[in-house]
């Protein structure tokens, strides 16, 4: 399965992009998007933003409900509090598959600050020699519960790293993330779960 991950800011501006392939079931981690339509990946994700907002409002998403209005003096206590709140709210923030464009599926996760994590995934083409066991693999069926769980876990790990990144005093809201550390952590989460 091939993946294209993007983080979209509150003003619908791209903050981060990363393209990778599956590392599970003998995958090499390289994306297999068709070269002739690879340029459509950004278009597909950004065209799904309207659907994401419709789903978001239909579910009654309320942002910044964490209750962190006051400043805590102990930075570690603040990180622990945010971590607990992230775990509690993660299920509500994962919107699952919100759009489908031909054989491409778009999954979404919305942060407390209304930043959207979008994952475009294209299932691997089934081979004629594939066994029935491989059809239950993550890459074979993008709507299976195993795939949904893997994507949710990927989003959770990226969200934890996202919070650590935006807590930096050098980060401004809606600023593009160029950190090689963040990129490597997203890549590690992709290898781990997808």
TIZA-98415 format. One record per residue (C-alpha): residue number from 1; residue in one letter; x, y, z. Coordinates in steps of 0.2 Angstrom, whole numbers, always signed. Example, Ala and Ser with C-alpha at 12.3 -4.5 7.8 and 13.67 -1.06 7.14 Angstrom:
<atom><num>1</num><residuo>A</residuo><X>+62</X><Y>-22</Y><Z>+39</Z></atom>
<atom><num>2</num><residuo>S</residuo><X>+68</X><Y>-5</Y><Z>+36</Z></atom>
This chain:
<atom><num>1</num><residuo>X</residuo><X>+0</X><Y>+0</Y><Z>+0</Z></atom>
<atom><num>2</num><residuo>X</residuo><X>+6</X><Y>+18</Y><Z>-4</Z></atom>
<atom><num>3</num><residuo>X</residuo><X>+3</X><Y>+32</Y><Z>+8</Z></atom>
<atom><num>4</num><residuo>X</residuo><X>+4</X><Y>+51</Y><Z>+6</Z></atom>
<atom><num>5</num><residuo>X</residuo><X>+3</X><Y>+60</Y><Z>+23</Z></atom>
<atom><num>6</num><residuo>X</residuo><X>-1</X><Y>+79</Y><Z>+25</Z></atom>
<atom><num>7</num><residuo>X</residuo><X>-4</X><Y>+90</Y><Z>+39</Z></atom>
<atom><num>8</num><residuo>X</residuo><X>-15</X><Y>+105</Y><Z>+34</Z></atom>
<atom><num>9</num><residuo>X</residuo><X>-16</X><Y>+120</Y><Z>+45</Z></atom>
<atom><num>10</num><residuo>X</residuo><X>-31</X><Y>+130</Y><Z>+51</Z></atom>
<atom><num>11</num><residuo>X</residuo><X>-31</X><Y>+141</Y><Z>+36</Z></atom>
<atom><num>12</num><residuo>X</residuo><X>-30</X><Y>+126</Y><Z>+24</Z></atom>
<atom><num>13</num><residuo>X</residuo><X>-12</X><Y>+128</Y><Z>+21</Z></atom>
<atom><num>14</num><residuo>X</residuo><X>+0</X><Y>+113</Y><Z>+20</Z></atom>
<atom><num>15</num><residuo>X</residuo><X>+11</X><Y>+112</Y><Z>+35</Z></atom>
<atom><num>16</num><residuo>X</residuo><X>+20</X><Y>+95</Y><Z>+32</Z></atom>
<atom><num>17</num><residuo>X</residuo><X>+20</X><Y>+82</Y><Z>+18</Z></atom>
<atom><num>18</num><residuo>X</residuo><X>+27</X><Y>+64</Y><Z>+18</Z></atom>
<atom><num>19</num><residuo>X</residuo><X>+26</X><Y>+50</Y><Z>+5</Z></atom>
<atom><num>20</num><residuo>X</residuo><X>+30</X><Y>+32</Y><Z>+10</Z></atom>
<atom><num>21</num><residuo>X</residuo><X>+25</X><Y>+14</Y><Z>+6</Z></atom>
<atom><num>22</num><residuo>X</residuo><X>+21</X><Y>+0</Y><Z>+18</Z></atom>
<atom><num>23</num><residuo>X</residuo><X>+34</X><Y>-9</Y><Z>+28</Z></atom>
<atom><num>24</num><residuo>X</residuo><X>+23</X><Y>-23</Y><Z>+33</Z></atom>
<atom><num>25</num><residuo>X</residuo><X>+21</X><Y>-40</Y><Z>+24</Z></atom>
<atom><num>26</num><residuo>X</residuo><X>+38</X><Y>-39</Y><Z>+15</Z></atom>
<atom><num>27</num><residuo>X</residuo><X>+36</X><Y>-21</Y><Z>+9</Z></atom>
<atom><num>28</num><residuo>X</residuo><X>+51</X><Y>-10</Y><Z>+6</Z></atom>
<atom><num>29</num><residuo>X</residuo><X>+44</X><Y>+7</Y><Z>+13</Z></atom>
<atom><num>30</num><residuo>X</residuo><X>+44</X><Y>+14</Y><Z>-5</Z></atom>
<atom><num>31</num><residuo>X</residuo><X>+28</X><Y>+22</Y><Z>-11</Z></atom>
<atom><num>32</num><residuo>X</residuo><X>+20</X><Y>+14</Y><Z>-27</Z></atom>
<atom><num>33</num><residuo>X</residuo><X>+10</X><Y>+29</Y><Z>-33</Z></atom>
<atom><num>34</num><residuo>X</residuo><X>+8</X><Y>+29</Y><Z>-52</Z></atom>
<atom><num>35</num><residuo>X</residuo><X>+21</X><Y>+43</Y><Z>-58</Z></atom>
<atom><num>36</num><residuo>X</residuo><X>+8</X><Y>+50</Y><Z>-71</Z></atom>
<atom><num>37</num><residuo>X</residuo><X>-5</X><Y>+54</Y><Z>-57</Z></atom>
<atom><num>38</num><residuo>X</residuo><X>+7</X><Y>+57</Y><Z>-42</Z></atom>
<atom><num>39</num><residuo>X</residuo><X>+4</X><Y>+76</Y><Z>-44</Z></atom>
<atom><num>40</num><residuo>X</residuo><X>-14</X><Y>+73</Y><Z>-40</Z></atom>
<atom><num>41</num><residuo>X</residuo><X>-11</X><Y>+67</Y><Z>-22</Z></atom>
<atom><num>42</num><residuo>X</residuo><X>-11</X><Y>+85</Y><Z>-15</Z></atom>
<atom><num>43</num><residuo>X</residuo><X>-26</X><Y>+89</Y><Z>-25</Z></atom>
<atom><num>44</num><residuo>X</residuo><X>-36</X><Y>+74</Y><Z>-19</Z></atom>
<atom><num>45</num><residuo>X</residuo><X>-31</X><Y>+78</Y><Z>+0</Z></atom>
<atom><num>46</num><residuo>X</residuo><X>-36</X><Y>+96</Y><Z>-2</Z></atom>
<atom><num>47</num><residuo>X</residuo><X>-52</X><Y>+93</Y><Z>-11</Z></atom>
<atom><num>48</num><residuo>X</residuo><X>-57</X><Y>+81</Y><Z>+4</Z></atom>
<atom><num>49</num><residuo>X</residuo><X>-56</X><Y>+96</Y><Z>+16</Z></atom>
<atom><num>50</num><residuo>X</residuo><X>-74</X><Y>+101</Y><Z>+13</Z></atom>
<atom><num>51</num><residuo>X</residuo><X>-80</X><Y>+83</Y><Z>+17</Z></atom>
<atom><num>52</num><residuo>X</residuo><X>-69</X><Y>+83</Y><Z>+33</Z></atom>
<atom><num>53</num><residuo>X</residuo><X>-77</X><Y>+99</Y><Z>+39</Z></atom>
<atom><num>54</num><residuo>X</residuo><X>-94</X><Y>+92</Y><Z>+36</Z></atom>
<atom><num>55</num><residuo>X</residuo><X>-90</X><Y>+76</Y><Z>+45</Z></atom>
<atom><num>56</num><residuo>X</residuo><X>-82</X><Y>+87</Y><Z>+59</Z></atom>
<atom><num>57</num><residuo>X</residuo><X>-98</X><Y>+97</Y><Z>+61</Z></atom>
<atom><num>58</num><residuo>X</residuo><X>-110</X><Y>+83</Y><Z>+60</Z></atom>
<atom><num>59</num><residuo>X</residuo><X>-100</X><Y>+74</Y><Z>+74</Z></atom>
<atom><num>60</num><residuo>X</residuo><X>-101</X><Y>+90</Y><Z>+85</Z></atom>
<atom><num>61</num><residuo>X</residuo><X>-82</X><Y>+92</Y><Z>+86</Z></atom>
<atom><num>62</num><residuo>X</residuo><X>-78</X><Y>+106</Y><Z>+99</Z></atom>
<atom><num>63</num><residuo>X</residuo><X>-60</X><Y>+111</Y><Z>+99</Z></atom>
<atom><num>64</num><residuo>X</residuo><X>-49</X><Y>+117</Y><Z>+113</Z></atom>
<atom><num>65</num><residuo>X</residuo><X>-60</X><Y>+108</Y><Z>+126</Z></atom>
<atom><num>66</num><residuo>X</residuo><X>-44</X><Y>+102</Y><Z>+134</Z></atom>
<atom><num>67</num><residuo>X</residuo><X>-46</X><Y>+114</Y><Z>+149</Z></atom>
<atom><num>68</num><residuo>X</residuo><X>-28</X><Y>+121</Y><Z>+148</Z></atom>
<atom><num>69</num><residuo>X</residuo><X>-33</X><Y>+139</Y><Z>+150</Z></atom>
<atom><num>70</num><residuo>X</residuo><X>-21</X><Y>+142</Y><Z>+164</Z></atom>
<atom><num>71</num><residuo>X</residuo><X>-2</X><Y>+141</Y><Z>+163</Z></atom>
<atom><num>72</num><residuo>X</residuo><X>+6</X><Y>+128</Y><Z>+173</Z></atom>
<atom><num>73</num><residuo>X</residuo><X>+23</X><Y>+132</Y><Z>+181</Z></atom>
<atom><num>74</num><residuo>X</residuo><X>+30</X><Y>+114</Y><Z>+179</Z></atom>
<atom><num>75</num><residuo>X</residuo><X>+33</X><Y>+110</Y><Z>+161</Z></atom>
<atom><num>76</num><residuo>X</residuo><X>+34</X><Y>+91</Y><Z>+164</Z></atom>
<atom><num>77</num><residuo>X</residuo><X>+17</X><Y>+92</Y><Z>+173</Z></atom>
<atom><num>78</num><residuo>X</residuo><X>+10</X><Y>+101</Y><Z>+158</Z></atom>
<atom><num>79</num><residuo>X</residuo><X>+16</X><Y>+88</Y><Z>+146</Z></atom>
<atom><num>80</num><residuo>X</residuo><X>+9</X><Y>+74</Y><Z>+157</Z></atom>
<atom><num>81</num><residuo>X</residuo><X>-8</X><Y>+83</Y><Z>+157</Z></atom>
<atom><num>82</num><residuo>X</residuo><X>-8</X><Y>+86</Y><Z>+138</Z></atom>
<atom><num>83</num><residuo>X</residuo><X>-3</X><Y>+67</Y><Z>+136</Z></atom>
<atom><num>84</num><residuo>X</residuo><X>-18</X><Y>+62</Y><Z>+147</Z></atom>
<atom><num>85</num><residuo>X</residuo><X>-30</X><Y>+73</Y><Z>+138</Z></atom>
<atom><num>86</num><residuo>X</residuo><X>-24</X><Y>+68</Y><Z>+121</Z></atom>
<atom><num>87</num><residuo>X</residuo><X>-27</X><Y>+49</Y><Z>+125</Z></atom>
<atom><num>88</num><residuo>X</residuo><X>-44</X><Y>+53</Y><Z>+131</Z></atom>
<atom><num>89</num><residuo>X</residuo><X>-49</X><Y>+63</Y><Z>+116</Z></atom>
<atom><num>90</num><residuo>X</residuo><X>-41</X><Y>+53</Y><Z>+102</Z></atom>
<atom><num>91</num><residuo>X</residuo><X>-55</X><Y>+42</Y><Z>+98</Z></atom>
<atom><num>92</num><residuo>X</residuo><X>-67</X><Y>+57</Y><Z>+95</Z></atom>
<atom><num>93</num><residuo>X</residuo><X>-54</X><Y>+65</Y><Z>+84</Z></atom>
<atom><num>94</num><residuo>X</residuo><X>-51</X><Y>+51</Y><Z>+72</Z></atom>
<atom><num>95</num><residuo>X</residuo><X>-64</X><Y>+53</Y><Z>+58</Z></atom>
<atom><num>96</num><residuo>X</residuo><X>-59</X><Y>+36</Y><Z>+49</Z></atom>
<atom><num>97</num><residuo>X</residuo><X>-61</X><Y>+36</Y><Z>+30</Z></atom>
<atom><num>98</num><residuo>X</residuo><X>-69</X><Y>+52</Y><Z>+24</Z></atom>
<atom><num>99</num><residuo>X</residuo><X>-67</X><Y>+52</Y><Z>+5</Z></atom>
<atom><num>100</num><residuo>X</residuo><X>-63</X><Y>+40</Y><Z>-9</Z></atom>
<atom><num>101</num><residuo>X</residuo><X>-56</X><Y>+45</Y><Z>-26</Z></atom>
<atom><num>102</num><residuo>X</residuo><X>-56</X><Y>+30</Y><Z>-38</Z></atom>
<atom><num>103</num><residuo>X</residuo><X>-44</X><Y>+18</Y><Z>-29</Z></atom>
<atom><num>104</num><residuo>X</residuo><X>-38</X><Y>+31</Y><Z>-16</Z></atom>
<atom><num>105</num><residuo>X</residuo><X>-44</X><Y>+32</Y><Z>+1</Z></atom>
<atom><num>106</num><residuo>X</residuo><X>-43</X><Y>+48</Y><Z>+13</Z></atom>
<atom><num>107</num><residuo>X</residuo><X>-42</X><Y>+46</Y><Z>+31</Z></atom>
<atom><num>108</num><residuo>X</residuo><X>-43</X><Y>+60</Y><Z>+43</Z></atom>
<atom><num>109</num><residuo>X</residuo><X>-38</X><Y>+65</Y><Z>+61</Z></atom>
<atom><num>110</num><residuo>X</residuo><X>-42</X><Y>+82</Y><Z>+68</Z></atom>
<atom><num>111</num><residuo>X</residuo><X>-32</X><Y>+90</Y><Z>+82</Z></atom>
<atom><num>112</num><residuo>X</residuo><X>-38</X><Y>+100</Y><Z>+96</Z></atom>
<atom><num>113</num><residuo>X</residuo><X>-32</X><Y>+116</Y><Z>+87</Z></atom>
<atom><num>114</num><residuo>X</residuo><X>-42</X><Y>+111</Y><Z>+71</Z></atom>
<atom><num>115</num><residuo>X</residuo><X>-26</X><Y>+106</Y><Z>+62</Z></atom>
<atom><num>116</num><residuo>X</residuo><X>-30</X><Y>+91</Y><Z>+50</Z></atom>
<atom><num>117</num><residuo>X</residuo><X>-19</X><Y>+76</Y><Z>+48</Z></atom>
<atom><num>118</num><residuo>X</residuo><X>-24</X><Y>+68</Y><Z>+31</Z></atom>
<atom><num>119</num><residuo>X</residuo><X>-18</X><Y>+51</Y><Z>+25</Z></atom>
<atom><num>120</num><residuo>X</residuo><X>-21</X><Y>+46</Y><Z>+7</Z></atom>
<atom><num>121</num><residuo>X</residuo><X>-19</X><Y>+27</Y><Z>+5</Z></atom>
<atom><num>122</num><residuo>X</residuo><X>-19</X><Y>+17</Y><Z>-11</Z></atom>
<atom><num>123</num><residuo>X</residuo><X>-21</X><Y>-2</Y><Z>-8</Z></atom>
<atom><num>124</num><residuo>X</residuo><X>-8</X><Y>-13</Y><Z>-17</Z></atom>
<atom><num>125</num><residuo>X</residuo><X>-14</X><Y>-21</Y><Z>-32</Z></atom>
<atom><num>126</num><residuo>X</residuo><X>-19</X><Y>-39</Y><Z>-28</Z></atom>
<atom><num>127</num><residuo>X</residuo><X>-8</X><Y>-52</Y><Z>-37</Z></atom>
<atom><num>128</num><residuo>X</residuo><X>-15</X><Y>-67</Y><Z>-45</Z></atom>
<atom><num>129</num><residuo>X</residuo><X>-4</X><Y>-78</Y><Z>-34</Z></atom>
<atom><num>130</num><residuo>X</residuo><X>-9</X><Y>-70</Y><Z>-18</Z></atom>
<atom><num>131</num><residuo>X</residuo><X>-15</X><Y>-82</Y><Z>-5</Z></atom>
<atom><num>132</num><residuo>X</residuo><X>-31</X><Y>-80</Y><Z>+5</Z></atom>
<atom><num>133</num><residuo>X</residuo><X>-21</X><Y>-76</Y><Z>+20</Z></atom>
<atom><num>134</num><residuo>X</residuo><X>-13</X><Y>-61</Y><Z>+11</Z></atom>
<atom><num>135</num><residuo>X</residuo><X>-30</X><Y>-54</Y><Z>+8</Z></atom>
<atom><num>136</num><residuo>X</residuo><X>-32</X><Y>-50</Y><Z>+26</Z></atom>
<atom><num>137</num><residuo>X</residuo><X>-16</X><Y>-40</Y><Z>+27</Z></atom>
<atom><num>138</num><residuo>X</residuo><X>-17</X><Y>-22</Y><Z>+30</Z></atom>
<atom><num>139</num><residuo>X</residuo><X>-13</X><Y>-17</Y><Z>+12</Z></atom>
<atom><num>140</num><residuo>X</residuo><X>-26</X><Y>-28</Y><Z>+4</Z></atom>
<atom><num>141</num><residuo>X</residuo><X>-42</X><Y>-20</Y><Z>+12</Z></atom>
<atom><num>142</num><residuo>X</residuo><X>-42</X><Y>-2</Y><Z>+16</Z></atom>
<atom><num>143</num><residuo>X</residuo><X>-59</X><Y>-3</Y><Z>+25</Z></atom>
<atom><num>144</num><residuo>X</residuo><X>-55</X><Y>-18</Y><Z>+36</Z></atom>
<atom><num>145</num><residuo>X</residuo><X>-54</X><Y>-16</Y><Z>+55</Z></atom>
<atom><num>146</num><residuo>X</residuo><X>-36</X><Y>-20</Y><Z>+56</Z></atom>
<atom><num>147</num><residuo>X</residuo><X>-32</X><Y>-6</Y><Z>+43</Z></atom>
<atom><num>148</num><residuo>X</residuo><X>-42</X><Y>+6</Y><Z>+53</Z></atom>
<atom><num>149</num><residuo>X</residuo><X>-34</X><Y>+2</Y><Z>+69</Z></atom>
<atom><num>150</num><residuo>X</residuo><X>-16</X><Y>+3</Y><Z>+61</Z></atom>
<atom><num>151</num><residuo>X</residuo><X>-21</X><Y>+20</Y><Z>+54</Z></atom>
<atom><num>152</num><residuo>X</residuo><X>-28</X><Y>+26</Y><Z>+70</Z></atom>
<atom><num>153</num><residuo>X</residuo><X>-12</X><Y>+21</Y><Z>+79</Z></atom>
<atom><num>154</num><residuo>X</residuo><X>-1</X><Y>+30</Y><Z>+66</Z></atom>
<atom><num>155</num><residuo>X</residuo><X>-12</X><Y>+46</Y><Z>+69</Z></atom>
<atom><num>156</num><residuo>X</residuo><X>-10</X><Y>+44</Y><Z>+88</Z></atom>
<atom><num>157</num><residuo>X</residuo><X>+9</X><Y>+43</Y><Z>+87</Z></atom>
<atom><num>158</num><residuo>X</residuo><X>+10</X><Y>+57</Y><Z>+75</Z></atom>
<atom><num>159</num><residuo>X</residuo><X>-1</X><Y>+68</Y><Z>+86</Z></atom>
<atom><num>160</num><residuo>X</residuo><X>+10</X><Y>+65</Y><Z>+101</Z></atom>
<atom><num>161</num><residuo>X</residuo><X>+25</X><Y>+70</Y><Z>+91</Z></atom>
<atom><num>162</num><residuo>X</residuo><X>+15</X><Y>+85</Y><Z>+84</Z></atom>
<atom><num>163</num><residuo>X</residuo><X>+11</X><Y>+92</Y><Z>+101</Z></atom>
<atom><num>164</num><residuo>X</residuo><X>+29</X><Y>+90</Y><Z>+106</Z></atom>
<atom><num>165</num><residuo>X</residuo><X>+34</X><Y>+100</Y><Z>+90</Z></atom>
<atom><num>166</num><residuo>X</residuo><X>+21</X><Y>+114</Y><Z>+92</Z></atom>
<atom><num>167</num><residuo>X</residuo><X>+26</X><Y>+116</Y><Z>+111</Z></atom>
<atom><num>168</num><residuo>X</residuo><X>+43</X><Y>+123</Y><Z>+105</Z></atom>
<atom><num>169</num><residuo>X</residuo><X>+45</X><Y>+141</Y><Z>+108</Z></atom>
<atom><num>170</num><residuo>X</residuo><X>+51</X><Y>+143</Y><Z>+90</Z></atom>
<atom><num>171</num><residuo>X</residuo><X>+35</X><Y>+137</Y><Z>+82</Z></atom>
<atom><num>172</num><residuo>X</residuo><X>+22</X><Y>+149</Y><Z>+76</Z></atom>
<atom><num>173</num><residuo>X</residuo><X>+4</X><Y>+144</Y><Z>+72</Z></atom>
<atom><num>174</num><residuo>X</residuo><X>+2</X><Y>+138</Y><Z>+54</Z></atom>
<atom><num>175</num><residuo>X</residuo><X>+21</X><Y>+138</Y><Z>+51</Z></atom>
<atom><num>176</num><residuo>X</residuo><X>+27</X><Y>+124</Y><Z>+40</Z></atom>
<atom><num>177</num><residuo>X</residuo><X>+36</X><Y>+111</Y><Z>+50</Z></atom>
<atom><num>178</num><residuo>X</residuo><X>+54</X><Y>+108</Y><Z>+42</Z></atom>
<atom><num>179</num><residuo>X</residuo><X>+61</X><Y>+98</Y><Z>+57</Z></atom>
<atom><num>180</num><residuo>X</residuo><X>+71</X><Y>+83</Y><Z>+52</Z></atom>
<atom><num>181</num><residuo>X</residuo><X>+67</X><Y>+75</Y><Z>+69</Z></atom>
<atom><num>182</num><residuo>X</residuo><X>+48</X><Y>+77</Y><Z>+66</Z></atom>
<atom><num>183</num><residuo>X</residuo><X>+50</X><Y>+69</Y><Z>+49</Z></atom>
<atom><num>184</num><residuo>X</residuo><X>+60</X><Y>+55</Y><Z>+55</Z></atom>
<atom><num>185</num><residuo>X</residuo><X>+47</X><Y>+51</Y><Z>+69</Z></atom>
<atom><num>186</num><residuo>X</residuo><X>+33</X><Y>+52</Y><Z>+56</Z></atom>
<atom><num>187</num><residuo>X</residuo><X>+43</X><Y>+39</Y><Z>+45</Z></atom>
<atom><num>188</num><residuo>X</residuo><X>+46</X><Y>+28</Y><Z>+61</Z></atom>
<atom><num>189</num><residuo>X</residuo><X>+27</X><Y>+28</Y><Z>+65</Z></atom>
<atom><num>190</num><residuo>X</residuo><X>+24</X><Y>+24</Y><Z>+47</Z></atom>
<atom><num>191</num><residuo>X</residuo><X>+36</X><Y>+9</Y><Z>+47</Z></atom>
<atom><num>192</num><residuo>X</residuo><X>+29</X><Y>+4</Y><Z>+64</Z></atom>
<atom><num>193</num><residuo>X</residuo><X>+10</X><Y>+4</Y><Z>+60</Z></atom>
<atom><num>194</num><residuo>X</residuo><X>+8</X><Y>+4</Y><Z>+41</Z></atom>
